[in-house]
Amino acid sequence: MIESLYVSPGFEAQVEYFKEDLNGDLKQIPYEQHIRISEYNRSIQKENESFFHSANIMSRAQNKIETAVVAGEISNLTHALIVGLPGTNQRRICIALAGWESSPITRADDFIGIYSGHATVIPNTAQATLAYTKNYYVKATKFDLEENYPYAKAKFIDNSTGIGKEIRLPANHYEYDAVIGNRESYRIENLLLGINVELIPIDPTTTQNFTVLSTYYHEALEIGGSVEISNSGIGFTASPSLVYSRSDVSVYIEHTP
């Protein structure tokens, strides 16, 4: 999805890639390493799925996944920002995406936002999304799920120059299956957090270039409304300092009325 948007006509895009260290911190990596990690993750996933046919080895399969990830490359994050060409009244659609190819090791409330110091965000156009796959161990079946969050003042953090939302990442868990009469365990895969909003230059009638930035905080630990948009410089700040790691990606816009 990210790669498709990246090459779509009418959009400017910037994509950054990150690796999660064992302590939950994000480390920026080059595209070549991202490809290598992707190939590694796919090989591990294929190997693990061969274990899902039997409940007797479910615990071994889970241990194998954890051991394999720790012993090799860590699941990687792709953070992208896509900005559309100006439309009616010079409005531009902005899309920020943070996608985990494999679920991160540490999970709590993450935060994703879009900000521009020289453009006005139109809050009621905002929507956030969480998409992921549930992969059941014993059944060897997968379900793709999506949760959408339309703009609501009480649930988004916003002011005239930026908007963002905290989204709780789902964790590996279990649920009761009435058919088999037992608990059924699953793992979460292919996590994607996103937020999109329309913005307009502060003065759309004049030539003024500007920068759009997306910030992603990994594991915000339920800081809720204490996340606020900074009025000094481009970006988001968090207080108290409970955010473990952060990634930023920006697009420079050449605006002509």
ABEGO torsion letter per residue (X at the ends): XAAAAAABBGBBBBBBBBBBBAAGBBBBBBAAAAAAAAAAAAAAAAAAAAAAABAAAAAAAAAAAAAAAAABBBBBBBBBBBBBBBBBGGBBBBBBBBBBABBBABBBBBBBBBBBAABBBBAAABBBBBBBBBBBAAAGBBBBBBBBBBBBAAABBBBAABBBBBBBBBBBBBBBBAAAGBBBBBBBBGBBBBBBBBBBBABAABBBBBBBBBBBBBGAGGAEAABBBBABEBEBBBOBBABABBBBBBBBBBBBX
